[in-house]
Amino acid sequence: MTKRILYPLLLLVCGYSLNGCIAVRQRKSWQYRQLSSKTEPTAPFIEINLEKPVIWLPLPLVLWEISTAKNYLLDIDFHTKNIEYQRLDSIGYRIQNADKQLLASGILPIVNGELSERSYSPGRHRAQCTTRPLIVLGHQHQALTGSFVIYATDVNNRKALIPVEDVALHYFKARIGSFF
């Protein structure tokens, strides 16, 4: 048998032998993660992913992601301990390559940016939101540098800025599959 036939058959046999096992193809993305520090316990946790939008294609034992656009979007995960913000309104971005060449910049509105209290963690508020896929990067396969400004509305209905300046966006290449 050739390798083209052997590997999918081996994957199927392993999938059937392990009860409830699903293989998931992970897409490429650039990621920045700011953790809450011990010195500043009220500082928010921010994760920003630069990725392409996808739809899930369910196949037997395999859940495969299919890209739906050639442009990129920003996926934002924002956690905070205090009730300082009502919602995240938009995000300004500036993305550069390793040679400090500007690849993309602009301001995008945030979709579903309302902060809500997490039921499993009282006292923590979270917004998990995205932008529309309007960022054009071309074919990049390297680490990028980004500067972001999240425009938010605080609990008193005033505008607030959350700057994230000159951070490294680490490149994660897609893997064939992973089991969980």
C-alpha positions in Angstrom: 0.0 0.0 0.0 1.1 3.5 -0.6 1.5 6.1 2.2 -1.5 8.0 0.9 -3.8 5.1 1.6 -2.0 3.8 4.7 -2.1 6.9 6.8 -5.9 7.6 6.5 -6.6 3.9 7.2 -4.4 4.0 10.2 -6.2 7.2 11.4 -9.6 5.5 11.0 -8.5 2.4 12.8 -7.1 4.5 15.7 -10.3 6.5 15.8 -12.5 3.5 16.0 -10.4 1.8 18.6 -10.4 4.9 20.9 -14.0 5.7 22.0 -15.1 9.3 21.4 -11.9 10.4 19.7 -12.1 13.3 17.2 -9.3 14.6 15.0 -9.3 18.4 14.6 -7.2 20.2 12.0 -5.9 23.5 13.5 -5.5 26.6 11.4 -2.5 28.9 11.2 -2.7 32.0 13.2 -0.6 34.7 14.9 -1.2 35.0 18.6 -0.6 37.5 21.4 -1.5 36.7 25.0 -1.2 39.1 27.9 -1.7 37.4 31.3 -2.8 39.1 34.4 0.3 39.7 36.6 0.6 39.1 40.3 1.8 42.7 40.8 -1.3 44.0 39.0 -4.2 41.6 39.9 -6.7 44.0 38.3 -5.0 44.0 34.9 -7.1 42.3 32.3 -6.2 39.1 30.5 -6.1 39.8 26.7 -5.6 37.3 23.9 -5.6 38.5 20.3 -5.5 36.0 17.4 -5.0 37.1 13.8 -6.6 34.3 11.7 -8.8 33.5 8.8 -12.5 32.8 9.4 -13.5 29.2 8.9 -16.5 26.9 8.8 -16.4 23.4 10.4 -16.8 20.5 8.0 -17.9 17.4 10.0 -16.6 14.2 8.5 -16.7 10.8 10.2 -14.4 11.0 13.1 -12.8 14.2 11.8 -13.8 17.8 12.2 -12.1 19.8 9.5 -11.8 23.6 9.2 -12.4 25.1 5.8 -11.3 28.7 5.3 -14.1 31.0 4.1 -12.1 34.1 3.2 -8.7 35.1 2.0 -8.5 38.1 4.5 -7.8 37.9 8.2 -9.8 38.8 11.2 -9.0 39.6 14.8 -10.3 37.2 17.4 -10.3 38.8 20.9 -10.6 37.1 24.3 -10.8 39.7 27.1 -11.2 38.8 30.8 -11.2 41.2 33.8 -11.9 40.9 37.5 -13.4 44.3 38.0 -16.5 45.7 36.4 -14.7 48.5 34.6 -16.0 48.1 31.0 -19.5 47.5 29.5 -18.3 46.5 26.0 -15.5 46.6 23.6 -16.5 48.8 20.6 -13.7 48.7 18.1 -10.0 47.9 17.7 -7.2 49.8 16.0 -4.4 47.7 14.7 -1.0 48.2 13.1 0.8 45.0 11.9 4.5 44.9 10.8 6.9 42.2 9.7 10.3 41.5 11.2 11.9 44.2 9.0 9.5 46.8 10.4 7.6 47.1 7.2 3.9 48.1 7.7 1.7 45.3 6.4 -1.7 46.4 7.5 -3.3 49.1 9.7 -6.7 50.5 10.4 -9.7 50.4 12.8 -12.3 47.6 12.8 -15.6 47.4 14.6 -15.9 44.6 17.2 -18.8 42.2 16.8 -20.4 40.9 20.1 -18.1 42.9 22.4 -20.4 43.0 25.4 -18.8 41.9 28.7 -20.8 39.5 30.8 -20.1 37.7 34.1 -18.9 34.2 33.7 -21.2 31.8 35.4 -18.5 29.3 36.3 -16.2 32.0 37.8 -18.1 34.7 39.7 -16.5 38.1 39.8 -14.9 37.6 36.4 -16.2 39.4 33.3 -15.4 38.2 29.8 -15.9 39.3 26.2 -15.1 36.8 23.4 -15.5 38.7 20.2 -14.2 39.1 16.6 -13.9 41.6 13.8 -15.0 41.2 10.2 -12.3 39.6 7.9 -10.9 42.8 6.4 -7.1 42.6 7.1 -5.1 41.8 4.0 -1.6 40.3 4.8 -0.7 38.3 1.7 1.3 35.1 2.3 3.1 35.6 5.6 4.9 32.7 7.3 6.9 34.6 9.9 6.5 36.2 13.3 4.8 39.6 13.2 4.8 42.7 15.4 1.5 44.4 16.3 0.2 47.4 18.1 -3.4 47.5 19.1 -5.8 50.0 20.8 -9.1 48.6 22.0 -11.8 51.2 22.1 -14.2 50.4 24.9 -17.2 51.9 26.8 -16.8 51.9 30.6 -19.6 51.4 33.1 -20.3 55.2 33.2 -20.9 55.2 29.4 -17.6 57.0 28.8 -15.1 56.1 26.1 -12.0 54.2 27.3 -8.8 53.1 25.6 -6.9 49.8 26.2 -3.5 50.1 24.5 -1.4 47.0 23.6 1.7 48.4 22.0 4.6 46.7 20.1 3.9 43.1 21.0 5.2 40.0 19.2 2.6 38.0 17.4 3.8 34.4 17.4 3.1 32.3 14.3 1.4 29.0 14.8 1.4 26.7 11.8 -1.5 24.4 11.2 -1.1 20.8 12.2 -2.6 17.9 10.3 -4.6 16.7 13.3 -4.8 16.4 17.0 -6.7 14.0 19.3 -8.5 14.9 22.4 
